[in-house]
């Protein structure tokens, strides 16, 4: 194999592929990216068996061939090369020589025959959709998924269609995030549960894509296909919890507050939070105040009264600081509605002018 290509395109492709490489002592080939040159195209592939990616970039191919080399090594090398337009790759006696006008590097290769195949799904069942819709939906909820894999459906993002909306949901049973995004009513998007770690790869892969992509569905897998990119993920064969049951229908206390004021208050309060990440929230309509406070015996205490509109009953309740602050970037509105259903009951946050996002947090026991 001998090829020449634009360095920046290769850097971008290898960086995306390297994120999907994995450490596997029994299968060291999974730490590699596979590079295949044919018909003036360079195909870069990577997989961790749970998720796989294939990226095509244009190249001047003098001789065709295929090699596999460690993704982390190649990615680090390319990132540190001098600013030149073109780069040359040539296979040589079990190695690849990578060169620019000022730099020559030799990297040992692995047998490409050992590289696992990335499944290509049957394209009979697919929808075409803007990647911006998927990225916005996934980003709005993925942080709320569980980090434990004991219940795979909770360490995932659930996506389903309801009328003219595509709905993204995740929950770790302590909090829940739901994002509704407008789509064409005619779009046939079947419900699917995608592991959250794969969702993060989907976000990074698609967030700079502008043209519509194909989303291809299979019983055990889902794929996202664009002009020069193909990303495949396994899906979870399980039933997502009936989460709508836990969202309160009525509230005893309502607070309307500027989002930035709450962001600033939570940011400062975190410095003084205890080892349990606990933050105290007081909504006091009788005093027309909304108070955020934290206390740490080793650091000190912090109390901040935020300008707000408060109605209903007085409430004094504790929450996990991280759970409150995680959702704020997902709310597009400048003002928030903070609704509390009672002492030791969930808090619900929504944007005042944007009802497409709902976030629920369970209280902490004192």
N, C-alpha and C positions, 0 to 999 in steps of 0.2 A: 504494500500500500504506500502510495505517495500522493499527498494532496497539498493544496495551498488554499487558504481561506482568509476572510476578514477576521482579525483577531478579536474585535469586540463582540462579534456574533458568536464566536466560539466560547468566549468567556461567559457570556450570558447563558448559553445553552448548558455548559458544563456546571455552572453554579446551580441552575435549576435541577439538573440531574443528580448532582452530588448530594442534595438534601434528602434524596430518597435512598441513598446507599445505606446499608446497615451493617452493624458489627455482628458477625455470626461465626463463632469459632469453628463450627462444623462445615460451614459454607463460606470460605473466604472470598469467593467470587462475588458475593453480594456487596462487598465493599468497593467493587469496581464499577466503572462506567464502560459500556460497550460502544465502540466507535466503528461504524461501517461506512466505507466509501464506495459509491457506485453512481454512475450516470450523473456526474456533476452535482451530486448531493452527498452531504455528510449526515449520517443518522446517529444521534447520540441517545443511548438508552441506559436506564438504571431501574432497579427494582429491589424492594425489601420483602418480596413475596406477598405483602399485604397491599401494596400500592406500586404501580409501575408507570414509567414515563418514557416517551419517545419524542425526540425533537429533531426536526430537519432544518439544516442550514445549507445555503449554496456554497459550492466549493469547486475549485479547478482540480479535477481528478486526473492525475497522470497515470496512476495504476491503481486498480481497485483492490480492496482487501478489508480485513476486519481484525480489530485488536480489542483486548480488554485490559484496562489499567486502573490502578487505585484512584478512586474519585477524589479523595482528600488531597493526594499528592498532586494530581493534575490541576485541581482547582487552585491550590496554593501557588503552584508555579505560574499559572496564567495570570493570577491577580498581581504578581510581583514583576511581570515582564515590562520592559520599557515601552513607552508610547509609540508604537509603530502600527501601521495599518494592517499589514499582512503577516501571516505566520504559516510555517511549513511543518507538516507531520509526515514522517517516513518510518515504516517498520523495517527493522534490521536485526536479524538473528535473535528473535525472542525479545527484542526491545523496541521502543519507539524513540526516534530522535526528533525533538521539537526545536525548531530554530527560527530566529529572526536574524536581521542583519548584524546584530550585536551579541546574540546569545545563542548557545547551543546546549541542550539538556538531553540526557538519555534516561529513560524510565523503563524499568522492567515491566513486562506484560504477563498476563495470564491467558490461558487458552480460551478463545471466545466460544468454543464448543461447549464449555462448562456453564456458560451464561444462560440463566433460565429464560424461557420464552415469555413474553408479555402477551397475555391473551387479547385477541382482537374480537370484540363483540360483534354479533350479527346486527347490522345496521337497519334491520326491518322495523325495529321498535325504538324510535328516537324522537326527540323534539329539538327544534332550533330556538335558541334563546340568547339574549344579551348576557355576556359574562358579568356585566356590572350588576345585574339583578342577583346572580348567584353569590358574587363576592360580598355585596351589601348584606344579603340575608345571612350568609355564613358568619361574617365578621360580627354581626350584631348579637349572635347567641353562642358561639363556639366556646367562649371562656366559661360558660355556665355548666358545661358537661362535666361529669365526674372524672377524676384522675384515676380512680380505681377501675379495674377491668372485671371485677367480680360479677357485676351485672352489665354486660356489654351494651345493652340498650341505653343505659344511663351515661356511658362514656362515649356517646354518639350524638349526632345531630339528626333530628327527625324532620323530613321535608315532605309536605303534602299540599295538594291543591284544594282550595275551597272557593268555588265560583271563579271570580276574576282575580283571586289572590293566591300567591304562592307563600306558604307559611313555613317558617323555620323555627324549630323548638329544641331546647336542650334543658336538662335539669340534672342536678346531682342529689336531689331530694331535700337539700337545704335551701336551694334557690331555683328559680326557673326564669328563662328568658324566651320570649316569643316575638318574632318579627314577621310582619305581613308586608309583602311586596306586590304591587299591581302587575298583572300579566294579562295576556289575551285570554278571554273566556274560553276560546276554542282550543287552547293548548292542552294536550293530553299528557299530564305529568303524574305518573303513578307514585304512591307513597313509597318512601325509601328511608332507611336508617343507615347513616354513614359514620364510621368511627371518627371521633373528633381529631385524632392525630392525622388522619388522612385528609380531613377537612382543612386543616392548617396547610397541608401541601397543595390542596386545590386552590385555596386563597392565593398563596404565593405564586402559583403557576398562572392563574388567570387574571390577576389584578391589573396587569398592564396590557391585557388583550382587549382590542376594541371591536373587532368584527364578531358577528354572531357565531356561536359554536353549536355543535351537535351534542346533546346529552343522550347517551345510548344506554338502554336499560336491559338488564338480564336478571335472572332469578338470584344469582349470588354475587353479581358485580355491576358496577356502573362505570361508564367511561365518558370523558369529556374530550371532544375532538374539534380542533381548530384547523386553520390552514396548514400550519407547520408543526402542530403539537398534538399529542395524544396522551391522555392521562387516565389510567384505570385504577379503580379502587374496589376492594371487596365491600359488600354490604352486610348488615347484620340481619340474620333471619330470626326475628323476635317481634314481640308486640310492645310498642311504646306505651307507657302508662297513660291512662285517661286523665291527662293533666288539667283539663278544664274544671274538673271537680274541685280542685284545691284553690282555684282563684276565687277570692271572696266576691259575693254579689253586692254586699252592702258594707259601708264603712261608718265608724263612729267619729272619726277625726279626719279632716282634710287640711293639707298644707300646700300652698302655692308659693314657690320660691324660685329665684333666678338660678339657673343651672351653675353658672360660674361661681356664685357665692357658695353653693354647696360643695363644688369641686375644691375651692380654696380652703374651706373649713375642714373638709375631710383630709386634705393633704397635710395640713398643719397638725390636726388632731392625731394623725398616725404616729407622729414623733413621740407622743405621750401615751400611746396605747399599751396595754399590758401584754403578757405572753400569750393570752388567748385572743389577741387582736380585737378586744372588746371596745365598742363605742356606745355611749349612752345618748339616746334621743329623747328629748322632752318636747312634746307639742302641747302648749298651754294656752288654749283659747281664752281662759279667764284672765291671763296676763298679756294676751296678744303677743306671745313669744314662741320662737322655735329655737331650741338650744341643743347644740352638739357639744359633748364633753367626753374627755378621756382622762384616765388616771393610771399612773405607774409609780409604785412606791420607790423605784430606783431612779426615776427621772423627774417626776413632778406631775402637775395637773394642768389641764387645758379646758377652758370653757368659752364657747362662742355663741352669742345670740345673733341669729341671722334675720335680716329684714324679710318679712314674709306675711302672707295672709293666712290666718289660722282659724278654723271653725270646728265646732263639735265639742267633744269631751277632752278633758286633760288626760294626757298619756305620758307614761314614763316607761321606757322599754329599751333593752339592749340588743345590739346587732353585731355581727362580724364586720369589722371595718372594711375588709377587702371586698366582701360581698356587696356592700353599699356602693363602693367607689367603682367597681369593675364595669358597671353598666353605663356609666355616664357618657362615655364616648359614643354609645349606641343611640343616644337620644338627640334628635336633630333640633328639637325645639329649644329656644332660649330660656323658657320657664318650665319648671317641673311641677307636676301634681303628685304629692306624696300622700297616699291614702292608707290609713291604718284601721284595721277591723276590730281592734280591741286590745286590752292588755294581754301579753303573751300570745298574740295572734299575728299573722303575717302582715308585712308592709308591702304595698304595691306602688311602683313608680311608673309614670307615663309622662310623655311630653304634653304640655298644655295645647299646643297647636298641631301636634303630630300624634295621632292615636294608633299609629302602625306598630308601635313597640310597647310591650308590656313586660315588666320585670317584677318578680315576687321574691321576697326574702323572708325566711323564717327567723323568729327571734332567738336569742341565746338565753339559756337558763342562767339565772344569776348565780 
